[in-house]
Amino acid sequence: MMGLGVTELVVILVIVIVLFGASRLPQIGRGLGEGISNFKRSLKSGKEESEESENES
């Protein structure tokens, strides 16, 4: 199975800290959160638009 264990997550976290530095992690997290939020919002609006166009037909 391809699950991530605790050890793998710790290694990934250490690599991210080394690459970006601890001071930039909050900025990266905020940017990721905003990106995910915008993506979900666009999916929702696209679904609503497709439902409206189906109702018009």
C-alpha positions in Angstrom: 0.0 0.0 0.0 1.2 3.6 -0.8 0.3 5.2 2.5 2.4 7.9 4.2 3.6 7.1 7.6 4.8 9.4 10.4 8.4 9.0 9.4 7.7 10.0 5.8 5.8 13.0 6.8 8.6 14.2 9.1 11.1 13.8 6.4 9.0 15.8 4.0 8.5 18.5 6.6 12.2 18.7 7.2 12.9 19.0 3.5 10.3 21.8 3.1 11.8 23.7 6.0 15.3 23.4 4.5 14.1 24.5 1.1 11.9 27.4 2.0 12.9 28.3 5.5 10.8 28.4 8.6 9.8 32.1 8.1 8.2 31.4 4.7 6.1 28.4 5.8 3.1 30.5 7.0 3.1 32.4 3.6 3.2 29.1 1.7 0.4 27.6 3.8 -1.8 30.7 3.4 -1.2 30.7 -0.4 -2.1 27.0 -0.6 -5.3 27.6 1.5 -6.4 30.5 -0.7 -5.7 28.4 -3.8 -7.8 25.5 -2.6 -10.6 27.8 -1.5 -10.6 29.5 -4.9 -10.6 26.1 -6.7 -13.6 24.9 -4.6 -15.5 28.2 -5.2 -14.9 27.9 -9.0 -16.1 24.3 -9.0 -19.3 25.4 -7.1 -20.0 28.3 -9.4 -19.4 26.1 -12.5 -21.8 23.5 -11.2 -24.4 26.2 -10.6 -24.0 27.6 -14.1 -24.3 24.2 -15.7 -27.5 23.5 -13.6 -28.9 26.9 -14.8 -28.2 26.1 -18.4 -29.8 22.7 -18.1 -32.9 24.3 -16.6 -33.1 26.8 -19.5 -33.1 24.0 -22.1 
